Amino acid sequence: MGRVPPRPREDPQPLKGVLRSFGYAWEGVRYAWRVQRNFRVEVCLAALALGLALWLGVSLVPVLLLTALVLSLELLNTALEALTDLASPVYHPLAKRAKDTAAGAVLLASLTAFLLGLYLFLPPLLARLGLS
């Protein structure tokens, strides 16, 4: 292990510390992209939803908010899984509960995003296809 970098609030050059914090955050996103298949699938679905919203003329705000919610919860789920594995490297029922509950939060947000996506996209899609 190397030396721990100074915390941003303790850094004598505060702007450098803020930029370093953004770098750490981006590293977390890159880590999730590398190791979490579901995160990659969710990013692709978010891109598809944004493209569909543009094509159908649907407001981007709810689509962006829903995709940000799902992706953020997936990142939190990934962090919680890593911490749980660190704290409990062998199976423990409470570790399983923590992981399952975090995954449940992602599932609930994903189902909500799917249902709201149907509400937002279905009428303009049917109109675009001449089926309404």
Secondary structure, DSSP 8 states (H G I E B T S, - for coil): -------GGG-SSHHHHHHHHHHHHHHHHHHHHHH-HHHHHHHHHHHHHHHHHHHHT--HHHHHHHHHHHHHHHHHHHHHHHHHHHH-SS--HHHHHHHHHHHHHHHHHHHHHHHHHHHHHHHHHHHHTT--
